[in-house]
């Protein structure tokens, strides 16, 4: 019976999204309904995570078709940790939405597409086969296509076209690559693919297919040189949509790389994982250059998604348990802090009447709490001790040093300093300085924005200050990822 729990993190938001269609114009009802269902879903996911931590992986074989023949959902520590993080972000988003969206945007099925996005992301984290990973990618992408054009502004339509085209291209390549892989190994179940790749010791054709899959996931994760599409489509929607996109969408791509290249394509690390290390370094360098090159505060945060992805790739490329633990820890940290930062800069842009840093000054005199929350967020993002970014980066650099990658470890340290510089520019130039008398403070709107941001920052701070509580879990996930046989035996019951 416990195995049936695995479908609930997907089923609850899916059903909630369908129900929300019928009440989309009755905003007081649909708001309360969405908030209650999001909290219930988070509670269910929290219970599943606790159960998995206590008892081990849950595998749901739908329709009693035993793996590898049926659709399999796998609730292990990695997938459930990420689904739990997704639901923490979802709680903040669903309470921020009524303060951020106008009534027309809310009524235009926002809550339906919000729930579909959560269902798609959760399904991508939990699926046990590659084809259904593609299916859940499409579910979350369809929801994101609707959310990015919410409001219908000219700039939104222009940027959404770029966003849709790049994702259509990567989706076509994804399904074609799955077909190639199926023609070679005869299955799409990830555990059985791993088993069969292991039997033939990952021949050249399989390594080539693996690199093609990496290209697909790298496009979705915004790795160098495939990141060019990302920054602007993430800043044109409403701040609550930007927060969901920045926190979740690229992270599904990174999760897919972690899963596939710690389970299936693990036999030629000299080819695949060495490539990852240099791509990580280039992603770090070009990401921080982008963040330093703009005066748009939303763009600064959007560009900072790119070096964060580079840090995660550093752990995957190091390919040891320390690096993998660091990648997972940093992934959870970055999901939460990016959501908080996108909500913060969205609120600040609204209150200041502009997102141009050159037109801001002295905001801390009008909104002191926002100023110090941003100051705290900058320290968390940059990895200043004792915050969560520091714990993740420490593990990542340690993992890189263990493999002798000193140069890339040094690049990552320099990138951390430049990340801090990029976000502190917002605090120094936007919040600090003389009071701007032309600004009319909107205290009521400011109060409405605060609670979801504080909620996310609370988890960010606890993840760092309380590292001794969370590190054993991350360490266990790192060890688990370096022993793919554990996953194979859980799914195939060998």
Secondary structure as UniProt FT lines:
FT   HELIX           2..7
FT   HELIX           8..22
FT   TURN            23..25
FT   HELIX           27..55
FT   STRAND          58..61
FT   HELIX           62..64
FT   TURN            67..69
FT   STRAND          72..75
FT   HELIX           77..100
FT   HELIX           103..107
FT   TURN            108..109
FT   HELIX           110..126
FT   HELIX           130..148
FT   TURN            149..151
FT   HELIX           154..185
FT   HELIX           190..199
FT   TURN            200..201
FT   HELIX           204..221
FT   TURN            224..225
FT   TURN            228..229
FT   HELIX           230..235
FT   HELIX           239..244
FT   HELIX           245..249
FT   HELIX           250..263
FT   TURN            269..271
FT   HELIX           272..292
FT   HELIX           297..318
FT   HELIX           321..352
FT   HELIX           357..359
FT   HELIX           363..366
FT   HELIX           368..382
FT   TURN            385..386
FT   HELIX           388..402
FT   TURN            403..404
FT   HELIX           406..425
FT   HELIX           426..431
FT   TURN            437..438
FT   HELIX           443..465
FT   HELIX           467..481
FT   HELIX           484..492
//
